[in-house]
Each structure stands twice: as C-alpha cells, then as structure tokens.
Amino acid sequence: MIDSDDIAKFFYERLIQSGFVPSEEETLIIADIAFDYLLSIGIIEEIDDE
C-alpha cells in the first residue's frame, strides 16, 4: 500500500538532502503528482477502503 503522505515525506527528505527547502504545501503537491503518475502508468491501483 502506498500513501501519498509517505511519498511526501520521501520527497521532502530527498529535496532537503539536495539543498532545497520546500514548504509543506509544495511537498504535498509533488507527492500528489507522483501518486497520480504511478496511477496513470499502472504501477499502483487506487482502492476504496469502504
């Protein structure tokens, strides 16, 4: 299971290591884009928890 919060944390840490200081909002936007990309190429599948 992949959570967009986990993706955001990963990107935030990697950006900091690379010398960038993203805001929380910027990191969440990047995570949402990455999640949407993974969905679009079929690597992940969105499931409904209901």
ABEGO torsion letter per residue (X at the ends): XBBAAAAAAAAAAAAAAAGBBBBAAAAAAAAAAAAAAAAAAGABBBBBAX
